[in-house]
Amino acid sequence: MAGRMAGKSVMVVGAGASGPGWGNGKAAAVLYAREGARVFAIDRNADAAEETCAIIRGEGGAAEAFAADAARADDVAAMVDACLARFGLPDVLHHNVGIVMTGGPAETAEADWDRLMAVNVKSLYLVCRALLPDMAERGQGVIVAVSSVASLRYVGYPSVAYCASKGAVNQLVQNIAVQYAARGIRANAVLPGLMDTPMVVEPLKEAYGPGGVERMRAARNAQVPTGRMGSAWDVAHAALFLASDEAAYVNGHMLVVDGGLTAKFA
Ligand SMILES: NC(=O)c1ccc[n+]([C@@H]2O[C@H](COP(=O)([O-])OP(=O)(O)OC[C@H]3O[C@@H](n4cnc5c(N)ncnc54)[C@H](O)[C@@H]3O)[C@@H](O)[C@H]2O)c1
């Protein structure tokens, strides 16, 4: 089914990866391009955004990188202006940025809470605030936000700021879905479970007890009914479906992609 995004433009916010290999945003950006979309790849790490674009161009696709911190209103205004000037109003906003932090309320510093909420929640509000009026006027637009199963469940160790932020993402998406449905806009979220991506390595390597990355990987694999963590491509394929016209009647949906993890009792 090649060409599912032919003729469309996608703004991917958080299009790089925080380490070697495939992160969710990087895989999604490349998959959108493989399906025919032009990709406006935003990341606060300019090199990471450029690396994703180089992969896309190397495969014959179209992509442009832009460096911005999506948690800052002035950066969001600049990145939206740049996208409008070079790509026009995007057909799809794929919002991937998110950072992980462990700890309960007593272990979470106020500044860290504020920063995490700004990156995980406020960034989505800022980009939607900038794009939705024009999308509504055009009568067409799709928002795909990357949330987490941590928005639904305790994940096995305290991570109160992260879980709360993802719960907020879900409600942001559902509010937008309902408010803008009659104006041709769909908003959905992908809720990944335990994925084997670069973003979890540093923040979570001690969350599963001493033993480092290999113990963390083994513990996460064992938690999932399928016996393994998912990959960035599992998230990307779910996002592609939500972004595509095949999901024309899917709106306000929280699409869990977790190998059966949240269906499990213990
Ligand atoms: N890996 C998992 O197990 C897992 C599980 C559930 C949900 N998620 C979600 O997936 C998303 C990220 O996945 P990933 O694999 O792409 O992570 P990643 O860390 O590899 O990539 C995220 C990219 O976003 C960029 N970024 C971070 N903050 C930014 C900001 N303020 N402005 C602009 N760019 C910024 C980073 O530089 C990085 O390149 C997050 O929303 C995360 O909560 C991941």
Ligand as a Chemical Component Dictionary entry (heavy atoms), coordinates in Angstrom:
data_LIG
# 
_chem_comp.id                   LIG 
_chem_comp.type                 NON-POLYMER 
_chem_comp.pdbx_formal_charge   0 
_chem_comp.three_letter_code    LIG 
# 
loop_
_chem_comp_atom.comp_id 
_chem_comp_atom.atom_id 
_chem_comp_atom.alt_atom_id 
_chem_comp_atom.type_symbol 
_chem_comp_atom.charge 
_chem_comp_atom.model_Cartn_x 
_chem_comp_atom.model_Cartn_y 
_chem_comp_atom.model_Cartn_z 
_chem_comp_atom.pdbx_ordinal 
LIG N1  N1  N 0  10.208 4.670  24.210 1  
LIG C1  C1  C 0  9.190  4.333  24.948 2  
LIG O1  O1  O 0  9.195  3.317  25.636 3  
LIG C2  C2  C 0  7.962  5.214  24.945 4  
LIG C3  C3  C 0  6.819  4.694  25.515 5  
LIG C4  C4  C 0  5.662  5.473  25.530 6  
LIG C5  C5  C 0  5.675  6.733  24.965 7  
LIG N2  N2  N 1  6.809  7.226  24.417 8  
LIG C6  C6  C 0  6.751  8.573  23.854 9  
LIG O2  O2  O 0  7.395  8.639  22.601 10 
LIG C7  C7  C 0  7.857  9.968  22.385 11 
LIG C8  C8  C 0  9.319  10.070 22.085 12 
LIG O3  O3  O 0  9.797  8.930  21.531 13 
LIG P1  P1  P 0  11.185 8.914  20.744 14 
LIG O4  O4  O 0  11.559 7.489  20.705 15 
LIG O5  O5  O -1 11.089 9.648  19.471 16 
LIG O6  O6  O 0  12.170 9.738  21.730 17 
LIG P2  P2  P 0  13.578 10.376 21.466 18 
LIG O7  O7  O 0  14.003 10.969 22.760 19 
LIG O8  O8  O 0  14.508 9.422  20.784 20 
LIG O9  O9  O 0  13.279 11.516 20.393 21 
LIG C9  C9  C 0  12.582 12.648 20.751 22 
LIG C10 C10 C 0  13.182 13.820 20.031 23 
LIG O10 O10 O 0  12.504 14.975 20.505 24 
LIG C11 C11 C 0  13.446 15.994 20.701 25 
LIG N3  N3  N 0  12.922 16.909 21.704 26 
LIG C12 C12 C 0  12.809 16.722 23.032 27 
LIG N4  N4  N 0  12.323 17.822 23.605 28 
LIG C13 C13 C 0  12.103 18.715 22.619 29 
LIG C14 C14 C 0  11.615 20.040 22.588 30 
LIG N5  N5  N 0  11.269 20.669 23.695 31 
LIG N6  N6  N 0  11.502 20.649 21.393 32 
LIG C15 C15 C 0  11.891 20.036 20.249 33 
LIG N7  N7  N 0  12.383 18.788 20.229 34 
LIG C16 C16 C 0  12.494 18.138 21.403 35 
LIG C17 C17 C 0  14.719 15.318 21.137 36 
LIG O11 O11 O 0  15.855 16.118 20.841 37 
LIG C18 C18 C 0  14.677 14.024 20.335 38 
LIG O12 O12 O 0  15.424 14.120 19.133 39 
LIG C19 C19 C 0  7.593  10.737 23.671 40 
LIG O13 O13 O 0  6.400  11.475 23.560 41 
LIG C20 C20 C 0  7.469  9.613  24.672 42 
LIG O14 O14 O 0  6.782  10.002 25.822 43 
LIG C21 C21 C 0  7.957  6.492  24.395 44 
# 
loop_
_chem_comp_bond.comp_id 
_chem_comp_bond.atom_id_1 
_chem_comp_bond.atom_id_2 
_chem_comp_bond.value_order 
_chem_comp_bond.pdbx_ordinal 
LIG N1  C1  SING 1  
LIG C1  O1  DOUB 2  
LIG C1  C2  SING 3  
LIG C2  C3  SING 4  
LIG C2  C21 DOUB 5  
LIG C3  C4  DOUB 6  
LIG C4  C5  SING 7  
LIG C5  N2  DOUB 8  
LIG N2  C6  SING 9  
LIG N2  C21 SING 10 
LIG C6  O2  SING 11 
LIG C6  C20 SING 12 
LIG O2  C7  SING 13 
LIG C7  C8  SING 14 
LIG C7  C19 SING 15 
LIG C8  O3  SING 16 
LIG O3  P1  SING 17 
LIG P1  O4  DOUB 18 
LIG P1  O5  SING 19 
LIG P1  O6  SING 20 
LIG O6  P2  SING 21 
LIG P2  O7  DOUB 22 
LIG P2  O8  SING 23 
LIG P2  O9  SING 24 
LIG O9  C9  SING 25 
LIG C9  C10 SING 26 
LIG C10 O10 SING 27 
LIG C10 C18 SING 28 
LIG O10 C11 SING 29 
LIG C11 N3  SING 30 
LIG C11 C17 SING 31 
LIG N3  C12 SING 32 
LIG N3  C16 SING 33 
LIG C12 N4  DOUB 34 
LIG N4  C13 SING 35 
LIG C13 C14 SING 36 
LIG C13 C16 DOUB 37 
LIG C14 N5  SING 38 
LIG C14 N6  DOUB 39 
LIG N6  C15 SING 40 
LIG C15 N7  DOUB 41 
LIG N7  C16 SING 42 
LIG C17 O11 SING 43 
LIG C17 C18 SING 44 
LIG C18 O12 SING 45 
LIG C19 O13 SING 46 
LIG C19 C20 SING 47 
LIG C20 O14 SING 48 
# 
